[in-house]
Amino acid sequence: MVQAIINLGDFEDRVLTIIKGKYGFKNKSDAINFVIDKFEEDSLEPELKPEFVEKIKRIEKDGKFHRFKSLSELRRAIENA
């Protein structure tokens, strides 16, 4: 475990206190870890959900995709749709 000393403004301290109370964390360290985890989920590259992967595999297996040999073949299919 890494320990760090951080400087927070009054507003940031209040936000952490609210998060700590809302989610029932024991201390502000847990609240900071929660905020970091939420940032990771929302902002960093997430892994694909297993349900989504299964859905894509099912679609590929069922043949709902059509392969085109050329761009002109694709254009014809779009124009005739």
Rosetta blueprint (number, residue, H / E / L):
1 M L
2 V L
3 Q L
4 A L
5 I L
6 I L
7 N L
8 L L
9 G L
10 D H
11 F H
12 E H
13 D H
14 R H
15 V H
16 L H
17 T H
18 I H
19 I H
20 K H
21 G H
22 K H
23 Y H
24 G L
25 F L
26 K L
27 N L
28 K H
29 S H
30 D H
31 A H
32 I H
33 N H
34 F H
35 V H
36 I H
37 D H
38 K H
39 F H
40 E H
41 E H
42 D H
43 S H
44 L L
45 E L
46 P L
47 E L
48 L L
49 K L
50 P H
51 E H
52 F H
53 V H
54 E H
55 K H
56 I H
57 K H
58 R H
59 I H
60 E H
61 K H
62 D H
63 G L
64 K L
65 F L
66 H L
67 R L
68 F L
69 K L
70 S L
71 L H
72 S H
73 E H
74 L H
75 R H
76 R H
77 A H
78 I H
79 E H
80 N L
81 A L
